[in-house]
Amino acid sequence: MNDQVMVALPAPATAKAAADRFTGDVWVDGITGGAGPGTATLATVRFSPGARTAWHRHANGQTLHVTAGQGIVQSRDGNTIVMRPGDTVYTPPGVWHWHGATPDCFMAHLALSVAGGDVDWGEHVGADEYTTAARHGEAGRSSR
């Protein structure tokens, strides 16, 4: 007989994202911080229009799944993806990137990564850098 039992994992209250890691109003609902080796961290992250992360990279990569609104994710090499509800974007381990809402729309996504993987945080995404990415996203909308 297996001695392991299911457990309900407590979730922390909604938290305002840290200003040193985000620009604009961003809220995080932690779903799980991982329950053991090889497990995942999962959170719902909600961005107000124009809000975004700072540049960052995950030691074990990150997967984003958009649940509402419209967003942008961009890597340092300029690769820019416009995200809409139902879209899933994977960023490989060690790739510097940022993500956030478009200028005129809220956006919510699930953020998934392997528990225990370090996240390195860099500088904030500047207004010009964000505007350029958003314009790129505008141009790409008609192609979908």
C-alpha positions, 0 to 999 in steps of 0.5 A, a space after each residue: 500500500 502507498 503511504 503517500 496522500 494527496 494534500 491541498 497546497 496553500 496559496 498565498 494572497 494576491 500580491 502586488 509585484 515588486 517595483 524593482 522587477 516590474 514597470 506598471 501595475 502587476 499582480 501575482 496570484 501564486 498557485 504553487 511554489 512546488 511541493 518537492 523535487 522536480 515539481 513546478 512553480 505556477 502563478 497567475 500574473 495580471 498586467 495592466 495596460 503597458 505594464 511589464 517585467 524587467 529583463 530576466 532569465 530563468 535557469 530552467 526556462 519558463 512557459 507562459 500561457 495567456 488566459 486573457 487580454 493581449 501581451 508581448 514577450 521579447 528576447 534580447 535578440 529582438 524576437 518579439 511574439 504577440 500573445 493572445 488568449 490560448 497562446 503558449 510561449 516557451 523561453 529556454 533556460 538562460 534566455 534573457 526576456 521580458 513580457 507584459 501587456 500591450 499598451 491598450 489592453 490588460 493581459 493575464 497569463 499563467 507563468 510556469 517554471 521548474 521549482 528551484 530554478 534561479 531567476 536573474 533579474 536585469 534592468 527595466 525595459 525602457 519606454 522606447 524599447 517597449 514602444 518599439 516592441 509594441 509597434 512590432 506587435 501592432 504590425 504582426 497582428 494583421 498577419 494572424 
